[in-house]
C-alpha cells in the first residue's frame, strides 16, 4: 500500500488503512502492507456483498461502468473452466500438484472477487486528491 506522509482524516479510515496501521505497530510498514491487503481482500470477498458502500457523493467507482459486471462474470466463468481443465490434466501426472494448483487458482478467484468488492467500497477519489484503486494502491497528494 502506498500512502504519502500525513494523517488520514476520519472519513479515510477504511478497513485497509485501519488494518495497515494496526499491523504496522508490531511488524513494520512493509509486512503490514502485505498482510493488511490480504486480510482486507478476504474480508471484502466474503463480506463485501452484504455491506453497502459508504455514501460519498464526490467518489465514482469504476465498477459502476456497465461493462465491468459482465467482464467479471466472464472472467469467473473462464477461470472455472481453466481450474477444472488444469486440475484434470495435471492430476494424471501428480494428484498432489493438481490440488495445490487448484487451491492457488481458487485463491485467484477469491482475489478477483475481493478486489471487485473493494473497488465498490473504496472507489477512485479525486476530492482531497486522495486516489484509491481497490486494494491495489492508495496515494494522497497534498492540496497546495
C-alpha positions, 0 to 999 in steps of 0.5 A: 500500500502506498500512502504519502506522509500525513494523517488520514482524516476520519472519513479515510479510515477504511478497513485497509488503512485501519488494518495497515496501521494496526499491523504496522505497530508490531511488524513494520510498514512493509509486512503490514502492507502485505498482510493488511491487503490480504486480510482486507481482500478476504474480508471484502470477498466474503463480506463485501456483498452484504455491506453497502458502500459508504455514501460519498457523493464526490467518489465514482467507482469504476465498477459502476461502468456497465461493462465491468459486471459482465467482464467479471462474470466472464472472467469467473466463468473462464477461470472455472473452466481453466481450474477444472481443465488444469486440475484434470490434466495435471492430476494424471501426472501428480494428484498432489500438484493438481490440488495445490494448483487448484487451491492457488487458482481458487485463491485467484478467484477469491482475489478477483472477487475481493478486489471487485468488492473493494473497488465498490467500497473504496472507489477512485477519489479525486476530492482531497486528491486522495486516489484509491484503486481497490486494494491495489494502491492508495496515494494522497497528494497534498492540496497546495 
